[in-house]
Amino acid sequence: MGLGRPFRDVPFFWSAHYDVTLAYVGHTRYALGSADALSVGMYLQTLMLALSARGLGTCVEVSVAGYPDVVRAELKIPPELTIICALAIGYADPDCPTNKLRIEHDPIEKHAVFLDR
């Protein structure tokens, strides 16, 4: 990956399944509290859908939240920001076995109730 120290010992997944050319680090201000993480999640989902529509693959990394000092030092993120996650962005490798995995999902009606008014 060419990350060198201190990233060598951090469990990043970045280039195992994508040719990562860009990364996003989701964060929020400590003063806003943990509830603001929901806003980051909604933004992240919208960003991932927009990138997918443009042919880019993504991989959410919550492991970076466990290494805030390393991430802050490497990316010069100020201490008043809480690091929530990162997003690896690149072109998916269609030959990678992980990218061929397809999982069936339950029908939405199994987990949600829709009321007609």
C-alpha positions as CSV (number, residue, x, y, z in Angstrom):
1,M,0.0,0.0,0.0
2,G,2.9,2.3,0.4
3,L,1.6,3.8,3.6
4,G,4.7,3.2,5.8
5,R,4.7,4.0,9.5
6,P,2.6,4.6,11.5
7,F,-0.1,3.2,9.1
8,R,1.8,-0.1,8.7
9,D,0.4,-1.5,12.0
10,V,-3.1,-0.1,11.6
11,P,-5.7,-2.6,10.3
12,F,-6.7,-0.7,7.2
13,F,-8.5,-2.5,4.4
14,W,-8.1,0.2,1.9
15,S,-6.4,-1.4,-1.1
16,A,-7.3,-5.0,-0.6
17,H,-10.4,-4.7,-2.7
18,Y,-10.2,-1.4,-4.4
19,D,-7.6,0.6,-6.2
20,V,-8.0,3.4,-3.7
21,T,-7.3,6.8,-5.2
22,L,-9.2,8.9,-2.6
23,A,-10.3,8.7,0.9
24,Y,-12.9,10.6,3.0
25,V,-12.7,10.9,6.8
26,G,-16.0,11.4,8.5
27,H,-15.9,13.6,11.6
28,T,-18.0,15.8,13.8
29,R,-17.2,18.4,16.4
30,Y,-17.0,17.0,20.0
31,A,-19.4,19.8,21.1
32,L,-22.2,18.4,18.9
33,G,-22.2,15.1,20.7
34,S,-22.7,11.6,19.4
35,A,-26.1,12.3,18.0
36,D,-24.5,14.3,15.2
37,A,-22.9,11.0,14.0
38,L,-26.3,10.3,12.4
39,S,-25.8,13.3,10.1
40,V,-22.4,12.0,9.1
41,G,-24.0,8.6,8.3
42,M,-26.7,10.2,6.1
43,Y,-24.1,12.2,4.3
44,L,-21.9,9.1,3.9
45,Q,-24.8,7.1,2.4
46,T,-25.7,9.9,-0.1
47,L,-22.0,10.2,-1.1
48,M,-21.6,6.5,-1.6
49,L,-24.8,6.3,-3.8
50,A,-23.5,9.3,-5.9
51,L,-20.1,7.7,-6.3
52,S,-21.7,4.3,-7.2
53,A,-23.8,6.0,-9.9
54,R,-20.5,7.3,-11.3
55,G,-18.9,3.9,-11.4
56,L,-16.8,4.2,-8.3
57,G,-16.7,1.7,-5.5
58,T,-16.5,2.5,-1.8
59,C,-15.5,0.7,1.4
60,V,-16.5,2.2,4.8
61,E,-13.8,1.9,7.5
62,V,-14.9,2.3,11.1
63,S,-11.6,0.9,12.3
64,V,-10.0,4.4,12.0
65,A,-12.1,5.6,14.9
66,G,-10.0,3.3,17.1
67,Y,-6.8,5.1,16.0
68,P,-7.7,8.8,16.3
69,D,-4.2,9.9,17.3
70,V,-2.6,8.2,14.2
71,V,-5.3,9.6,11.8
72,R,-5.0,13.1,13.3
73,A,-1.3,13.1,13.1
74,E,-1.1,11.9,9.5
75,L,-4.0,14.0,8.1
76,K,-3.6,17.1,10.4
77,I,-7.1,16.8,11.8
78,P,-7.6,19.1,14.7
79,P,-8.3,17.6,18.2
80,E,-11.7,19.2,18.5
81,L,-13.1,16.8,15.8
82,T,-14.3,13.3,16.6
83,I,-13.2,10.8,14.0
84,I,-16.1,8.6,13.1
85,C,-15.1,6.7,10.0
86,A,-13.3,6.8,6.8
87,L,-14.3,5.9,3.3
88,A,-12.0,4.3,0.7
89,I,-13.0,5.4,-2.8
90,G,-11.8,3.8,-6.0
91,Y,-12.5,1.4,-8.8
92,A,-13.6,-2.1,-7.7
93,D,-11.5,-5.0,-8.9
94,P,-14.0,-7.3,-10.6
95,D,-11.6,-10.2,-10.3
96,C,-11.3,-10.0,-6.5
97,P,-13.4,-12.9,-5.0
98,T,-14.8,-10.5,-2.3
99,N,-16.3,-8.3,-4.9
100,K,-18.1,-11.3,-6.5
101,L,-20.0,-12.0,-3.2
102,R,-23.7,-11.5,-3.5
103,I,-26.0,-11.8,-0.5
104,E,-29.7,-12.2,-0.7
105,H,-31.7,-9.7,1.4
106,D,-35.0,-10.2,3.1
107,P,-38.1,-8.6,1.6
108,I,-38.5,-5.1,3.2
109,E,-42.0,-6.2,4.5
110,K,-40.2,-8.6,6.9
111,H,-38.6,-5.7,8.8
112,A,-40.9,-2.7,8.1
113,V,-44.6,-2.0,8.4
114,F,-46.2,0.5,5.9
115,L,-49.5,2.1,7.0
116,D,-51.8,3.5,4.3
117,R,-53.8,6.5,5.5
